Amino acid sequence: MSNLGIENEYDILNYLHGKRYKELNRKWKKHIKVMFPKIKRNDLIYSGHFKDKWAKPDIYVKVNNRIKYISIKTGRNASVHDEKIKPFYDFLKKLNISDRTLKIMLFYHYGYSEKLSNNGVPFTREEILENYKNYIDEANAELNKKYILREIIKRCVLKGTERRDGDIDFMYYGVLKDGYLMSEDDIYDLIMDDNSDEGRGIHFGGLIYQAGARSRFSNRVDEVKIKWPLLNHKFYDHKMKKVADSNYRSH
């Protein structure tokens, strides 16, 4: 994570930590009320940071011995998951993803294929999307089945690959001054409803699959990176405002 991302996390937790609910500004009163519906005016709020970079939560918020784990994201193309390619593909195999789809994903990841020649040079992502989009569409049709998406979201956004300090209860997208709060159900709905294939390559709903690097000489070439381009187009702008309106009307 960038220094700006870490600074943003500390801005938020430092603002919350040690305050009574009545001392929060209007925006954060709404967010905290969503997290803790029974909070009272004089209740104290505690907040802390996760040191473990692999944990999905970035901060925790505690009120009256109840704790909520929060992931904080900023930027137009937020990264939500990094993993070595082998365990990620093993995970997909356990979901009964076909060998053909896995081969297409490997072609997309590395740019090499046993059947397609490019004079020993890996195909670029753009070349694959332009000339072999039918393969990508075939893989996406299998990868974007609802039960597959739920398992991928759970691993890549909510839980991670290991049981550490806790799964996330909410995701906050934004900075201290302004942002959206999303529950676990909101996250599932937003990602699963975003099913456009246009220009995306391999994707899992709104989550975008990328190779950690395309150069065979990079030490990240065998890594998988999953990104969620939050608010990157009108779909998210509209959907997330609906999520926020719904959350705040119900509290």
SVG drawing of the C-alpha trace seen along z (x, -y; Angstrom):
<svg xmlns="http://www.w3.org/2000/svg" viewBox="-35 -18 50 48">
<polyline fill="none" stroke="black" stroke-width="0.4" points="0.0,0.0 1.2,-3.5 2.1,-6.0 -1.0,-8.0 -3.1,-5.0 -1.6,-4.4 -1.9,-8.0 -5.6,-7.9 -6.1,-4.9 -4.4,-6.8 -6.4,-10.0 -9.6,-8.0 -8.6,-6.0 -7.1,-9.0 -10.2,-11.0 -12.4,-8.2 -10.2,-7.0 -11.2,-8.3 -14.2,-10.4 -17.7,-10.1 -20.4,-9.4 -21.9,-12.9 -18.5,-14.5 -18.4,-13.1 -19.3,-15.1 -22.6,-14.4 -21.0,-12.2 -19.2,-9.9 -22.2,-9.7 -24.0,-8.1 -21.2,-5.7 -20.8,-4.7 -24.5,-4.3 -24.6,-1.8 -21.8,0.2 -23.3,-0.1 -27.0,-0.7 -27.5,-0.8 -24.7,-3.3 -25.6,-6.1 -24.6,-9.7 -22.0,-9.4 -20.5,-6.0 -16.7,-6.0 -15.2,-4.9 -11.9,-3.2 -10.0,-2.5 -6.7,-0.8 -4.6,0.3 -3.7,3.7 0.1,4.3 -0.3,7.4 -0.2,6.4 -1.9,9.6 -5.0,9.1 -8.0,7.9 -9.1,5.4 -7.0,2.2 -8.5,0.8 -10.9,1.9 -13.5,-0.2 -14.7,0.8 -17.8,-0.4 -18.9,1.2 -16.7,4.3 -18.2,4.9 -15.6,4.7 -16.1,4.1 -13.3,4.8 -12.9,2.2 -11.1,2.3 -10.2,-1.1 -9.7,-1.7 -9.0,-4.8 -8.1,-5.5 -9.7,-4.7 -8.3,-1.2 -8.1,0.2 -6.1,3.4 -7.9,5.9 -5.9,9.1 -2.4,10.4 -1.5,14.1 0.9,16.6 -0.6,18.1 -0.3,21.7 -2.5,21.5 -5.0,19.3 -5.3,21.8 -5.6,24.6 -8.4,22.7 -10.1,22.4 -9.7,26.2 -11.5,26.9 -14.4,24.8 -14.4,27.3 -13.3,24.7 -12.5,26.6 -9.0,27.3 -9.8,25.4 -10.7,22.3 -7.6,22.6 -5.5,22.9 -7.1,19.8 -6.3,18.0 -2.7,19.1 -2.5,17.9 -3.9,14.5 -1.6,14.3 1.7,15.2 1.0,14.5 2.2,17.9 0.2,20.8 1.2,24.3 -1.0,23.9 -0.5,20.2 2.8,18.9 4.1,15.3 7.7,16.0 8.7,16.7 7.5,13.4 4.6,13.4 1.3,11.9 0.4,8.7 -2.8,8.3 -4.1,6.0 -3.2,8.6 -5.0,11.3 -8.1,9.2 -8.1,8.1 -7.3,11.4 -8.5,14.1 -11.4,12.5 -13.6,15.6 -11.3,17.5 -11.6,14.8 -15.4,14.7 -15.5,18.5 -13.5,18.4 -15.5,15.5 -18.8,17.3 -17.6,20.0 -15.9,17.8 -18.9,15.4 -21.4,18.0 -23.0,16.8 -21.7,19.5 -18.2,19.1 -18.3,15.3 -19.4,15.6 -16.4,17.8 -13.9,15.6 -15.3,12.5 -15.0,14.2 -11.4,15.1 -10.2,12.0 -12.1,9.2 -13.6,10.4 -11.4,13.2 -8.1,13.6 -6.1,16.8 -5.5,17.3 -7.5,16.9 -5.8,14.0 -7.4,11.3 -10.8,11.3 -12.9,11.0 -14.0,7.5 -17.4,6.4 -17.4,3.2 -15.4,1.6 -14.9,-2.2 -14.1,-3.7 -12.8,-7.3 -11.0,-9.6 -11.8,-11.1 -13.7,-14.0 -15.9,-12.0 -16.6,-8.4 -18.9,-5.4 -19.5,-2.7 -20.3,0.8 -21.5,3.8 -20.6,7.4 -23.9,7.7 -23.3,4.5 -19.9,5.7 -21.3,9.0 -24.1,7.1 -21.9,4.5 -19.4,6.9 -21.8,9.6 -24.1,7.1 -21.2,5.6 -21.1,8.2 -19.9,6.2 -17.2,7.9 -16.3,4.8 -12.5,4.3 -11.9,6.1 -10.2,9.3 -10.5,12.0 -12.8,10.7 -15.0,11.9 -18.0,9.6 -16.5,6.2 -13.1,7.7 -10.4,7.5 -7.8,10.3 -4.2,9.2 -0.8,10.8 1.6,9.3 3.9,8.5 4.1,9.6 7.9,9.7 9.3,13.2 12.3,11.6 10.1,9.9 9.9,11.6 6.2,10.9 5.4,12.7 4.0,15.7 1.7,13.5 -2.0,12.8 -3.4,9.3 -7.1,8.7 -8.3,5.1 -11.7,3.5 -12.0,0.3 -14.4,-1.4 -16.2,-4.4 -14.3,-4.1 -17.5,-4.5 -21.1,-5.5 -22.3,-2.1 -20.5,-2.5 -21.3,-6.1 -25.0,-5.3 -24.9,-2.0 -22.8,-3.2 -25.0,-6.3 -28.0,-3.9 -26.1,-1.8 -25.3,-4.9 -28.9,-6.2 -30.3,-2.8 -27.9,-2.4 -28.6,-5.9 -32.3,-5.7 -32.4,-2.5 -30.6,-4.0"/>
</svg>
